[in-house]
Amino acid sequence: MNAYYNAYLNRANYLMNHTKFDEAEKLLNKAVEVKPNSPDAKQMLGKIKQLRTIPNENESNK
């Protein structure tokens, strides 16, 4: 199970770096199911929420 958890976190991190927040969020929710008391996935979910509030550079240049 720990391997799945780490894979979910790693893939979610990659997706977050490519602004694919919806996909990353799904993987992080799976990570929380695997390891409910781990702060890493919950912290990353909070980061996604924070990043969604930042205006996209492409939208602000229009």
N, CA and C of each residue as an Amber inpcrd file, in Angstrom:
protein
   186
   0.8220000  -1.2070000   0.0000000   0.0000000   0.0000000   0.0000000
   0.8570000   1.2580000   0.0000000   1.9940000   1.2190000   0.6700000
   2.8540000   2.3950000   0.7310000   3.3670000   2.7750000  -0.6560000
   3.6010000   1.7720000  -1.5090000   4.0580000   2.0540000  -2.8720000
   2.9840000   2.8030000  -3.6500000   1.7270000   2.4150000  -3.4690000
   0.6300000   3.1250000  -4.1290000   0.5600000   4.5640000  -3.6370000
   0.6720000   4.7210000  -2.3440000   0.6130000   6.0590000  -1.7500000
   1.6920000   6.9520000  -2.3450000   2.9210000   6.4530000  -2.3830000
   4.0240000   7.2410000  -2.9360000   3.8210000   7.5310000  -4.4220000
   3.3050000   6.5640000  -5.1450000   3.0440000   6.7710000  -6.5750000
   1.9810000   7.8400000  -6.7790000   0.9310000   7.8090000  -5.9720000
  -0.1130000   8.8310000  -6.0730000   0.4600000  10.2220000  -5.8060000
   1.2890000  10.3290000  -4.7680000   1.8790000  11.6300000  -4.4380000
   2.8010000  12.1190000  -5.5500000   3.6310000  11.2400000  -6.0570000
   4.5700000  11.6350000  -7.1090000   3.8470000  12.0690000  -8.3740000
   2.8620000  11.3010000  -8.7780000   2.1020000  11.6570000  -9.9920000
   1.3210000  12.9460000  -9.7810000   0.7270000  13.1060000  -8.6120000
  -0.0230000  14.3300000  -8.3150000   0.9040000  15.5390000  -8.3470000
   2.0940000  15.3940000  -7.8320000   3.0650000  16.4900000  -7.8550000
   3.3990000  16.8730000  -9.2970000   3.6220000  15.8760000 -10.1320000
   3.8880000  16.1250000 -11.5510000   2.7220000  16.8840000 -12.1880000
   1.5210000  16.4110000 -11.9380000   0.3370000  17.0470000 -12.5270000
   0.1600000  18.4810000 -12.0250000   0.4390000  18.6980000 -10.7640000
   0.3390000  20.0550000 -10.2170000   1.3230000  20.9840000 -10.9110000
   2.5140000  20.4920000 -11.1860000   3.5110000  21.3100000 -11.8730000
   3.1080000  21.6390000 -13.3000000   2.1660000  20.8760000 -13.8410000
   1.6690000  21.1190000 -15.1890000   0.2340000  21.6550000 -15.1610000
  -0.1440000  22.2430000 -14.0430000  -1.4520000  22.8900000 -13.8040000
  -2.6480000  21.9900000 -14.1270000  -2.5210000  20.7170000 -13.8940000
  -3.6340000  19.7760000 -14.0770000  -4.1770000  19.4420000 -12.6880000
  -4.8060000  20.4460000 -12.0990000  -5.2130000  20.3570000 -10.7030000
  -6.3320000  19.3400000 -10.4630000  -7.2670000  19.2160000 -11.3910000
  -8.3660000  18.2610000 -11.1990000  -7.8390000  16.8270000 -11.1320000
  -6.9420000  16.4890000 -12.0550000  -6.3710000  15.1410000 -12.0600000
  -5.5300000  14.8950000 -10.8120000  -4.7590000  15.9000000 -10.4250000
  -3.9200000  15.7750000  -9.2280000  -4.7820000  15.5830000  -7.9860000
  -5.8750000  16.3160000  -7.9240000  -6.7640000  16.2230000  -6.7610000
  -7.3440000  14.8110000  -6.6230000  -7.7080000  14.2060000  -7.7370000
  -8.2470000  12.8420000  -7.7000000  -7.2180000  11.8640000  -7.1290000
  -5.9730000  11.9950000  -7.5760000  -4.9250000  11.1030000  -7.0760000
  -4.6390000  11.3440000  -5.5970000  -4.6700000  12.5890000  -5.1910000
  -4.4250000  12.8940000  -3.7780000  -5.5410000  12.3650000  -2.8920000
  -6.7560000  12.3960000  -3.3900000  -7.8610000  11.8130000  -2.6260000
  -7.6870000  10.3040000  -2.4830000  -7.1620000   9.6540000  -3.5230000
  -6.8610000   8.2160000  -3.4230000  -5.7510000   7.9850000  -2.4000000
  -4.7550000   8.8690000  -2.3810000  -3.6580000   8.7450000  -1.4190000
  -4.1910000   8.8590000   0.0070000  -5.1410000   9.7550000   0.2230000
  -5.7380000   9.9170000   1.5560000  -6.5110000   8.6620000   1.9430000
  -7.1460000   8.0160000   0.9790000  -7.8490000   6.7600000   1.2680000
  -6.8630000   5.6800000   1.7120000  -5.6960000   5.6280000   1.0630000
  -4.6920000   4.6210000   1.3820000  -4.0530000   4.9010000   2.7360000
  -3.7730000   6.1740000   3.0060000  -3.0660000   6.5610000   4.2320000
  -3.7440000   7.8070000   4.8200000  -4.8520000   7.6160000   5.5250000
  -5.6750000   8.7430000   5.9810000  -4.9790000   9.7240000   6.9340000
  -4.0190000   9.2790000   7.6940000  -3.4210000  10.1640000   8.6980000
  -2.1340000  10.8420000   8.2480000  -1.7930000  10.6910000   6.9790000
  -0.5600000  11.3050000   6.4960000  -0.8060000  12.7580000   6.1040000
   0.0380000  13.6500000   6.5740000  -0.1630000  15.0730000   6.2750000
   0.2500000  15.4730000   4.8630000   1.0660000  14.6690000   4.1890000
   1.5850000  15.0630000   2.8790000   0.4770000  15.2830000   1.8450000
  -0.3980000  14.3060000   1.6950000  -1.4750000  14.4170000   0.7090000
  -2.4130000  15.5640000   1.0780000  -2.6980000  15.7060000   2.3520000
  -3.5900000  16.7890000   2.7800000  -2.9570000  18.1530000   2.5330000
  -1.6620000  18.2410000   2.7280000  -0.9550000  19.4890000   2.4660000
  -0.9930000  19.8230000   0.9710000  -0.8050000  18.8090000   0.1480000
  -0.8410000  19.0250000  -1.2970000  -2.2420000  19.4150000  -1.7660000
  -3.2700000  18.8480000  -1.1490000  -4.6400000  19.2500000  -1.4810000
  -4.8620000  20.7260000  -1.1360000  -4.3140000  21.1450000  -0.0190000
  -4.3970000  22.5570000   0.3550000  -3.6590000  23.4430000  -0.6270000
  -2.5430000  22.9560000  -1.1330000  -1.7630000  23.7130000  -2.1200000
  -2.5530000  23.8660000  -3.4170000  -3.2510000  22.8150000  -3.8300000
  -4.0840000  22.9040000  -5.0330000  -5.1520000  23.9730000  -4.8440000
  -5.7870000  23.9700000  -3.7010000  -6.8200000  24.9670000  -3.4250000
  -6.2280000  26.3760000  -3.5120000  -5.0430000  26.5330000  -2.9730000
  -4.3670000  27.8310000  -3.0110000  -4.0090000  28.2110000  -4.4520000
  -3.4790000  27.2790000  -5.2170000  -3.0740000  27.5660000  -6.5880000
  -4.2640000  27.9060000  -7.4910000  -5.4080000  27.3290000  -7.1910000
  -6.6010000  27.6230000  -7.9960000  -7.0580000  29.0730000  -7.8360000
  -6.6760000  29.7050000  -6.7540000  -7.0930000  31.0870000  -6.5270000
  -6.1700000  32.0930000  -7.2120000  -5.0210000  31.6260000  -7.7020000
  -4.0700000  32.5040000  -8.3880000  -4.4990000  32.6170000  -9.8470000
  -4.6270000  33.8450000 -10.3480000  -5.0330000  33.9990000 -11.7550000
  -4.0110000  33.3770000 -12.6990000  -4.5000000  32.7620000 -13.7330000
  -3.6530000  32.1460000 -14.7590000  -2.9630000  33.2560000 -15.5450000
  -1.6710000  33.1290000 -15.7950000  -0.9250000  34.1560000 -16.5370000
  -1.5080000  34.3790000 -17.9240000  -1.9420000  33.3140000 -18.5860000
  -2.5080000  33.4570000 -19.9220000  -3.7900000  34.2650000 -19.9100000
  -4.5990000  34.0920000 -18.8780000  -5.8530000  34.8290000 -18.7850000
  -5.6090000  36.2930000 -18.4610000  -4.6010000  36.5880000 -17.6540000
  -4.3420000  37.9630000 -17.2370000  -3.6860000  38.7850000 -18.3480000
  -3.1230000  38.1200000 -19.3710000  -2.4950000  38.8370000 -20.4730000
  -3.4590000  39.1670000 -21.6010000  -4.7090000  38.7950000 -21.4820000
  -5.7000000  39.0570000 -22.5360000  -6.1930000  40.4780000 -22.4790000
